[in-house]
């Protein structure tokens, strides 16, 4: 499995092949026939995807929440877009030039781009969006810290100057990290975080907001004034809120929904999903990720590295792979960077191995002796209730830690409120968190460990701060030299393996499922990243 997952690091199209599985003869569920490649894209119809809860916000420059991204990315445009093989293509920016020293980027905006209220998209909107994302968007902020200045010489030109060259700055300007907001919509708001649920969010993307029925669905409709000719193909983009993993599977089997992203797929039910006639299965949707156990370093006893190491040694990672992920698209984590990011992974780094006897000794040495009932202390383990792999992984951790005298109380969280509890308020002991790498440590991993990401939504929840780690991430991000970047991230991995602000449990790949009638899915790393290219066979 690891060899196929590792194709992501090479950014080859082969790693994103969509596999088809056909059901046995019989009545086919509604919308199960595969799209005809010969027919090409067709106009009309709806795309219905499943999310697990109401999104945290419609402002994607404030969050990395998956439900928010799935539901609202089609509202927005970004400066650039990414193809399925990570090539940079124009979005709002028709063209750009980069100075020979790699520090000055000049973008020319599409003059036909309009927000959904009819106002032109200008360089002032881009500057505002970059400034918001640099403060509040966990994935973008580490990259944008490298920005030295932004100039807007005219409404259609924006110039960004970097402090240092960057291997990932241009790629980071896609909708997964920075969407372009209407500055006018926020003009009277000193802090955009105070507007968490916009009544009518405005973007310049291929779809416009229609309605948000809390707890049920979100509907976007085609933007007929979209600046790219001939698209979008679909009439509607609908996100159905289905909290229960089993209910999502049933809805897919009945043809009531068209798509379940890998994070929301109940992996133990994959055999049932594969029986849906014409189903499309992407074995490696998105990017390599890790399931982490995150410790709150501001609370005792988790401020003691001996306790964190003992907990790590008390956990059987193989059991998490088998029970949490049912051996589907998962392998034991070996470092704080997924092994399938081969360009950055350091195999010489070793995480604490499963060793119950040593775990017990470490806890004894730290002063946490077992009581008469065999319990050393109680701890709360938080997780997202509606993500099946997270819930099952948490149950494994709870069972494992009984053997070292830690009584774990499971704390299921709602996605809409979890960010405030974990990342803003720090109200947790331990947290099971799924981390997407976005294909590069600077894009997807740094946010979990940088001091500057403390307090940022979906950032550094552990409150970990180590200047050496901050510097190593900075060193890796400010150069385009591959060997220098790998060396910098090797330093990161070595330090994190000792400090253990988090303990990586599982390296995973997402297994996305789609009905056969949906075409255009492999135009981008995620289905929502270039929604104008999705279509439905009529």
ABEGO torsion letter per residue (X at the ends): XAAAAAAAAAGBAAAABBBBBBBBBEBBBBGABBBBAAAEBBBEEBBBBBBABBBABABAAABABAAAAAAAAAABBBABBBBAAGBBBBBABABBBBBAAGABBBBBBBAABBBAAGBBBBAAAAAAAAAAAAAABAAAAAAAAABABBBBABAABBBBBBABBBAAAAAAABAAABBBBBAAAAAABABAAABABBABBBBABABBBABBBBGABBBBBBBAABABBGOBABABBBBBBBABAAAAAAAAAAGABABBBAAABBAAAAAAAAABBGBBBBABBEBBBBBBBBBBAABOAAABAAAAAAAAAABBAAAAAAAAAGGBGBBBBABABBAABAAABBAABBBBBBBAAAAAAAAAAAGBBBBAAGBABBBBBBBBAABAAAAAAAAAAAAAAAAAGBBBBBBBBBAAAAAAAAAAAGBBABBBBBBBAGGBAAAAAAAAABAAABGBBGBBAAGBBBAAAAAAAAAAAABABAAAAAAAAAAAAAAAAAAGABBBABBBBBBBBBBAABBGAAABABAAABAAABBBBX
